[in-house]
């Protein structure tokens, strides 16, 4: 009788990338921001904080984390930064809708 040992693999580039993406939206406020930006494309941080009734500093931190995860696009317009969701973020929102 031959036994099979389970192989523990170190995280590769793919799993690290997936972890970064999942951590990027693994917060109710970030999901709210993604949903808001799906309805109202290209909003600045002040508009987002006003719509969600949160502090600008909080909104800014969540936007930063979403951008790191590759779920936001930024467009500079004068002194403002306009945020929009990526196609990947749209797929994630669709996936989350199916879970709910």
BELDA-V260661 format. One line per field, one symbol per residue. phi: phi as a letter, one per 40 degrees, with the letter a starting at -180 (. if undefined). psi: psi as a letter, one per 40 degrees, with the letter a starting at -180 (. if undefined). burial: # if it has 16 or more other ideal C-beta (glycine too) atoms within 10 Angstrom, else .. A space follows every 10 residues. Layout:
# BELDA-V260661
phi = ???
psi = ???
burial = ???
This chain:
# BELDA-V260661
phi = .bcbccccbc dccccccccc ccccbcaccc cccccccccb cgbccccccc ccfbcccccc cccccccdcg bbbbbcbgcc bcbacccccc cccccccccc
psi = hhihhhhhii hadddddddd ddddefhddd dddddddddg igiidddddd defiiddddd ddddddddef eiihhhgbei hhiiiidddd ddddddddd.
burial = .......... .......... #..##....# #.#####... ..###.###. .#.#....## .##.###.#. ###....... .##.##..#. .##.......
